[in-house]
Amino acid sequence: MKLKMIVAAVAATASASAFAAGSMNDQVQGGGNIVSVRTDTDYSQQMLSNQSFTGSVLNILNARKSGDLASNAIYIGGKGELYAQYQNTSSVANGLSEQAAGTGTGTSVRPSGANTNNNSSTEVNLPYADLAFTSTIGDWVTGFADLQVSNAADSSVKLPAAYFVVGNLSQSPFYGFGGKKVVEFGKFSSPNNFMPTLTRAYFMAYGGQVGTGFAMNGLDVVATFMNGKGMAMMNSQASNAQQLNDFAVNASYTGKAGNLGYYAGAGYINATGFSGNKNSTVISNDNKMVGALDFNAGVTVQGLAVNGEFLVTTSGVHGMNETSVYGNAVKNGNVAYTSGASHPDSAGFTAFGFNALPVLVDFNAGSTVKAWSLDSSYTMPVAGKDMVPYVSYSQVAQNSDNNLYQFEVGTRYNVIDSVWLGGSYNFMSGKSQGTKVGNFNTLMVDATVYF
């Protein structure tokens, strides 16, 4: 199946239909059928927020089942985000600092351009602006496309998501989907305003795919198939075959007992951004597949939410392949290396904020890589609007000499209807081959508007 053709078709259909339909909340007569053009801010926030990326297919299916997405309609929405940050770097080893500048011979890279000379920096950035289209065709088919300007300075337009969903949970628990999106593997939710967790950065897979699922009474089981050899993928690369041979399976259950809401899930993916090849270089051009297991759970009660996630590779790791977040960081730093993956898709590197991370390291010691995250947030009313203070911790580690950890505390406030203003403090540090990568302190003020 040519997934690129599917993606192009979905994007073209959604975009062309939206612009042809006229003004918001109009009804357009075409071929005897009436198509409604609508907006839904709550739906836009659910699909485009930084707090969650997996589960989008089920979100669409549930919105159609509840009637929030009507049949034969086009929903136009979007998001704009602006942040200002102060970043201070300290305790960077001199040798590692030289390697981290982007020579391709070291074991760390600095996506955000964090100073390597124990200094500080300030920045104002419009990381991205999104314009999203959801088209509902009859009662069974839904298309979603997200156009994103990833950097206001150069206005580079990308397509982080474009896919279709076939399903109607009111009539059948089975559904299917295909296109370009985050792979349904793991949870990777986070209360962080902007900065991604390390579990998300190193393990969340993304790109062209097809899949099928079953959803009933809180249970959701999904099987996804992706292109081999890293074709249009991020954090997932097969060994050598140009086939549809990467796959993931994921299961989750969501329930409620009185005021207590809860969920639990588990998943497996057979190809990640890690390489098992013992002869691999910093970016492996002879990848040996390494799979991963994921376990996640969370509870909510009266505004308080607690979430945890644990991941582990299924075999030893000797390096990173080209589809990995580390490989994308090196590539985006214009470092030359031998290509291993076939046309890896780097749109997710900016779409998910990975380019804001102050440091990433290579894992090549040969043992398994483990990652975990734990966070808590509390939603409370302040002057009639929601305020959400939170705390978050994540870590990825191979051993005591190869690891990264991240701590963040922050809050955000729903100033007016669809506008959020937040602030956060983030700390990252760790070791690469026994050498400390430095201490990275980031203060950030973030403003987000949905429409």
N, C-alpha and C positions, 0 to 999 in steps of 0.2 A: 504494500500500500504506500502510495506516495504522500507522506504526511505534509510535505511542503505544499502540495496542491490543495490539500484540505485546509491548511492554515490560510492560504491565500484566498480561497473561496469564501471562507467564513468572514475574514476581514473585509473583503470587498463587498460582500452582501450586506454586512452590518453597516458599514460606512456609507455606501451608496444609498441604502434604504433610508438611513437617518437624514441625510442631506436632501434627499428627494421629497421627504415627507412634509417639509414645511416647518412652521413654528411649533413651539412646545404646546402640548395638550390639545393639538389639532386632531381632527379626523379627516383622513384622506381617502377618497374614493379611487379605487384602482382595480380594473378587471372584475367589477361586480362585488368586490370585497372592501370592507372598511378597515383601515389600519389606523390605530390610535398611536399618537406620539406623546409620550409621557415622561415625567421625571419622578424620581423617588430618592430623596436624600438618604433615608435610612438604609435602603438597599445599596446605594453607592458606597456608604461607609462600610457596610458588611463585606463588600467585594473588594474594596481598594485600601482598607486600613493597613497600617504597618503591624498590627498586632497578630494577624493570622493570615496564612497563605494557603494552607491545605484545606480541603473540605469545600472548595468552591462549587463543585458539581452538586453536592448534596444541598448546599445553600440555594442554588438555583431550583432544584427539584422541590425543596420544601416551600420556597416562595411561590412556585406555581401551584402547589397543592393547596396552600392557604389562600390563594387568590391575590397575593401581593403583586404577582406578575400575571397580568391578564393575557388571554390568548389574542393572537393577531395584533400585537402591539410592538412598538419600538420604544425602549427606555434609553434616554440619554442622560448620562451623569458624568461625574469627574471629580478630580481632587487637585488642589494646589498646595504645595508645602514650601515653607521658607524656614531656614534656621541660621542662627548666629552661634559661633562656638569660639571658645578659648581653649587651647590645648597646650599643655606643658609636658615636656619630655625630659626625663632625668635617668641617671645611672645606666647609660648606654655604653657598652664595651666598645672601645675604639675599633678593634678588628671587625666586630660584627657590624658596626656602623658603616664601614667601608663596603662590606658585602651587601648590606641592606639597601644601599643606594641604587641598586638595580644592575649589577654586573652579571647576574644569572649564575654566579659561582658560589653564592652563599646559601644560607639556610633560612633567611627571613626576608620579608618584603614589606614595605609600608604603603598600603593602598591609598591612605588619606594624604600622603606626602608629609607625614609627621616629621618634625625636625630630628636629625640624627646627631646634632651637636649639643645636646642637653640644653635646649633653649625653649622658647614658647612662640606660639603663633595665634593669630585671630583670623576669623573668616566669616563672611556672610554668603550663604549659598542657597540657590533655588534648585534643590536636587532633582526634582521632577515635577511635571504637571501632567495629569492624565485626562483623557477624554474617552469615555467608555460607552459602548453601545451593546444593548441586549435586545435581541429580536426574538419574539415568540411566534412560532408558525403553527397554527392549529393548537391542539391540546398536547402534542407529544414532542415537538422539536423546538429547541432553544439554541440560539447562537450568541456568543459573547466575544467581543473584541475590545482591546484596550490599547489606544494609541498614547504614547508617552514621549514628551520632550524631556530627555534625561539630563540636560544641562542647559540652562538658559543662556549661558555664555556663547555656546556654539550651536544651539538649537538643533541638536541631533535628535531625529525622531526615530523611535524604536517601537516594536510591537511585542511587549512582554507577554501578552496572552491573546490567543485567538482560537476558539474551539467551539464545537457544537455538542449538545447533549440530547439524547433521544430517550425519553422516559416520561411516565405519568404515574406518580406514586398513588394517585387516587384509584387507579385501575390495575396496576401491576407493581410488584416490588423490584422488578428487574429494570436495569437501565444500561445505557452505553454512552460513550463519549470519544471524541477524537480531536486532535489539534495540538496546540502549543500552550503549555501551562505547567504549574508545579505538579510534580508526581504525587499521587496519593500514597505517600509513605511517611509514617510518623505523624506527629502533631505540630511541633515547632511553633507553638503559640508563645507569645511574650507580651508582657505589659509595657515594654520599653517604648518610649515615644518615637525614637528613630533608630538608634544603634542596634544592629542585629546581634542576637546571641551567637556564641561560638558553635553550639549544636546546630543551629540553622546554617551557619556559614560553611561548615565542613561536611554536613550530611544531607541537607535538603536538596533533592534532585529536581531537575527542571528541563523542559524541552519538548520536542515533538513526541507524540504518543497516541496510542489507542487503548481503550480499556472498557471493562464491564463491571457492574456491581449489583448488589442486592441490599435493599434497605427496607426494614420493617420493624416496628415496635422498639425503636431505639438502637437496633443492631444494623451496622453498615459494614459490608465486606466488599472489597474492591480488588480487582486484578488489573494491572497495567503492563503494557508492552511498549518498549522504547527501541529506537534505532541503535544497532550495534556500532562499535568503533567510535562512540561518542558523536555520531552524526546529529547535529543540532541539539546537543545535550549539555547540561552542566551538572557536575558532581555525579556522573554516571558514564563509564566507558568500558566496553567489552574488550576482549583480548585482541582479536584480529578480524573476525568475520564481519563483512558488510551485510548484516542481516538484522532482522527485527528480533534480537536475542537478548536484550536487556529486559528484565521484568521485575515487578514489585507486587507483593500482596500485602494487604493491610486490613485489619479488622478493628472495629471500635464499638463500644456500647455506651449509650447515654441514657441516664435515668434520673428519677427524682423520688425522694422519700420525705414527704412533708415539705419543710423549708429547705431541705438539703438537696442540691443538685450535684450530680457526679458523672464522671466519664472514666473509661479505662480503654486502652488500646494497645495493640502490638502489631509489628510489621516486619517484613523481610524484603531486602532488595539485593539482587545478585551482583550488581556492579556499582561502584562508588567512584569518588575522585581519588581514591588511594590505589597504589600499585603494589603488587606482590612480587615484582621482578627484582631479584637480588642484584642485578647489574644495572638498575635504573639510575639515571642521572637526576639532577634536581627536578626536571620535568621529564618524566619517562616517555621515551618514544617507542618502547617495546612493552606495552602494558600487560600485566597479568591481573585478571579480575580479582577484586576483593569485595566481598559482600558485607552486609551489615544487618544487625537486628536492632529493633526499636521497641521500647516499652514506655508507656506514658499513662498518666492518671491525673485527675484533678477533682476538686470539690468547690462548690460555691454555697454560701449560706448568708443570707441577709446582707448582701453587698460585699462580703469577704470572699476572695477567690485565692486558692492555693493550687499550683500546678507543678508537676515534676516530670522529667523525661530522662531516660537513660539509653545510650546507644553503645554498641560495641561491634567492631569489625569481626568477621567470621574467620579471618586468617591473618597472618603476620603482614605488616606493612613495611616496605622498603623504599617508598618514595611516593610522589604525587604524579598523577597523570595530567594531561593537558586540559581536561574538562573540570578539574578541581578548582575551588575558589583560589587556591594558591597559584595554580597555573594561569588562571585568568588575571590575577593580580600582576604576575610577572609579564604576561602578554600585554596588558594595558600599560605597563611601564616601558613598552617598546624594547624589551629585551629579546634578542634573537635566540631561538632554540630550535631543535629539530622537531618538526611536527609529528605528533603521534596520533591524535584524534583527527577524524575527518570532519572539517568544518564545525568545530565546537561552537555552541551558541553562547555568546557572552552578554546578551541583553540582560540576563538576570543579575549580572555582577553589579550593575548600577540600579536596576529596577528594585532590588531588594536591599539596597544600601550597603552592600559589601565593600564598596569603594570608600566608605567612611570609616572602616575599621583602621585603627592606628598601626596594627602590626599583625602579620600572619607568619607562621613557621612551617617548615617542611618536616614531615615525619618519616624517618628512614632507618630506625634502629632494628627493625625486623620483628618486633612483637606486635600484638594487637593494639589498636587505638580505641580508647574509650572516651565517651563524652557524656556530660550530664548537665542538667539545668534545673533550677528550683526558683520559683518566684511566688510572690504574693502581692495582691492589690486589694484596695478597698474603695468601693464606689459609694460616695456619700453626698447628700444634697447640701449645697452651700448657696444661699441666696436664690433658691429655686432652681439651680443648675447643678449638674453632676461635677464633682471633683474626684479624681482618681489618683491618690498617692500609691506608690508601688516600690518594691525592692526586688532585685533580680540578680541571680548568680549563675554563671555558666563556666564550664571548663572542658577542655579537650586535652588528653594526655596519653602518651605512649609509655613513658617511664619518668623518673624524677629528673632526667636530663632533657627531655623533650615534652614540653607542655605549655599551655596557655590558659590563663584564667581571667575572668571578667566579672566585675561587680558594678551594679548600677542602682542608684536610688533617684527617684524623681516623682513628678506629679504632672497632671494636666487638668485643665478646667474648661468646661463647655461654656465659653463666654456668651455666645448667642447661638441660636438654633444649630447651625452646622459648622460653627467655627470653634476650634480647640486651640488653646494656648498652653504650652507646657515648658517645664524646665527640668534638667537632669544633670547628675554628676556621674561620670563613668570612669572606672579605673581598670586598666589592663596591664598585665605583666606575664612573665614566664621565662622559660629557658629553651635554648636551641643548642643541641649537642653539648649540654652542660654549661653554656654561657648564657648569662642573663640577657634578655633582649632589651631590657630597660623598663622604666615605669612610665606609663602614659595616662595622664590625667586630662579628662575632657569635660568642660562645662558647656552645656548647650541649652539654648532657648529656641523652642520650636513652635511654629504656628501652622495649622492645617485647616483648610476649608474644603468642605464637600458640597457638591451640588447635584 
